Amino acid sequence: MSDNNDTHSKAAGAYDDAQQNTSDQRELEARILLKSNRMIQQLTTMWDTRPDELLEETLKYNRNIWMLFYDTAMEKKENAQPDALRKNIINLANFIFKREMDILANPDKGKLDILLSINNEIAAGLNESASNSAAG
């Protein structure tokens, strides 16, 4: 249990680290997703020679980011997020959780592509949204 809390703290700590470089929440979330993608990309590059723990650590980092998104979508029912957006975040997070469990059970680097794609798409949308709010 403490290992899970430690990993969750590390993901939250990543928010703190990135927050020093940006004040916009959307841009911050995009940076965290892109950091996770760099970790996943490094994992795929060294797939055949990776240390045993690298797969689990990389997926745990990504999963904890999505746990934060999931928790936010679940908790902030009265906030400005439309219900459709909240449901999409929850559904994406659930998909990612299932995919990661599948990857851990049956490691295959090709299965990581969808995680990279989702993170890239969400990060691009967050960056666009951050740019639009800065311009507005």
C-alpha positions in Angstrom: 0.0 0.0 0.0 2.8 2.4 0.8 4.3 1.8 -2.6 1.1 2.9 -4.3 1.0 6.0 -2.1 4.6 6.7 -2.9 4.0 6.4 -6.7 0.9 8.6 -6.4 3.1 11.2 -4.5 5.6 11.0 -7.2 3.0 11.8 -9.9 1.7 14.6 -7.8 5.3 15.7 -7.3 5.7 15.9 -11.1 2.9 18.4 -11.0 4.8 20.4 -8.5 8.0 20.3 -10.6 6.3 21.3 -13.8 4.3 24.0 -12.0 7.5 25.9 -11.4 7.7 26.4 -15.2 4.1 27.4 -15.9 1.2 29.0 -14.1 -1.5 27.6 -16.5 -3.2 24.4 -15.3 -3.8 23.1 -18.8 -0.3 23.7 -19.9 0.9 22.0 -16.8 -1.2 18.9 -17.5 0.1 18.8 -21.0 3.7 18.9 -19.8 3.1 16.0 -17.4 1.5 13.9 -20.2 4.4 14.6 -22.5 6.8 13.7 -19.8 5.0 10.4 -19.4 5.2 9.9 -23.2 9.0 10.5 -23.1 9.2 7.7 -20.5 7.1 5.4 -22.6 9.1 6.2 -25.7 12.3 5.4 -23.9 10.8 2.1 -22.7 9.9 1.2 -26.3 13.4 2.1 -27.5 15.1 -0.2 -25.0 12.3 -2.8 -24.9 14.5 -5.8 -25.5 17.2 -4.8 -23.0 15.0 -2.9 -20.4 15.5 -3.5 -16.7 12.7 -5.7 -15.3 11.2 -2.9 -13.2 11.1 -0.2 -16.0 7.9 -1.4 -17.6 6.0 -1.3 -14.3 7.5 2.0 -13.2 6.7 3.7 -16.5 3.1 2.4 -16.6 2.7 3.3 -12.9 3.8 6.9 -13.6 1.3 7.2 -16.5 -1.5 5.5 -14.5 -1.0 7.9 -11.6 -1.4 10.9 -13.9 -4.6 9.4 -15.2 -5.7 8.7 -11.7 -5.4 12.4 -10.9 -7.5 13.2 -14.0 -10.0 10.5 -13.1 -10.3 11.8 -9.5 -10.7 15.3 -10.6 -13.5 14.4 -13.0 -15.2 12.3 -10.3 -15.0 14.9 -7.5 -15.7 18.2 -9.2 -19.3 17.7 -10.3 -20.3 21.3 -9.7 -17.3 22.8 -11.6 -17.3 24.3 -15.1 -16.5 21.0 -16.8 -19.5 19.8 -18.8 -20.8 16.4 -18.0 -19.8 15.0 -21.4 -16.2 16.1 -20.9 -16.1 14.6 -17.4 -17.6 11.3 -18.8 -15.0 11.3 -21.6 -12.1 11.7 -19.1 -13.5 8.9 -16.9 -13.9 6.6 -19.9 -10.4 7.4 -21.2 -8.9 6.8 -17.8 -10.7 3.5 -17.5 -9.5 2.4 -20.9 -5.9 3.4 -20.0 -6.1 1.5 -16.7 -7.4 -1.7 -18.5 -4.7 -1.3 -21.3 -1.9 -1.0 -18.7 -3.1 -4.1 -16.8 -3.2 -6.0 -20.2 0.4 -4.8 -21.0 1.6 -5.9 -17.5 0.0 -9.3 -17.9 1.1 -9.8 -21.5 4.0 -7.4 -22.3 4.0 -6.3 -25.9 5.6 -3.0 -26.9 3.0 -2.5 -29.7 0.3 -2.1 -27.1 2.1 1.1 -25.8 1.3 2.9 -29.1 -2.3 3.7 -28.0 -1.1 5.2 -24.7 1.3 7.4 -26.6 -1.4 8.4 -29.0 -4.0 9.3 -26.3 -1.4 11.2 -24.2 -0.3 13.1 -27.3 -3.8 14.0 -28.4 -4.9 15.1 -24.9 -1.6 17.1 -24.4 -2.2 18.8 -27.8 -5.7 19.7 -26.8 -4.6 21.0 -23.5 -1.9 23.1 -25.1 -4.4 24.5 -27.6 -6.8 25.3 -24.9 -4.1 27.0 -22.8 -3.1 29.1 -25.8 -6.7 30.1 -26.5 -7.2 31.1 -22.9 -4.0 33.1 -22.9 -5.0 34.9 -26.1 -8.5 35.6 -24.8 
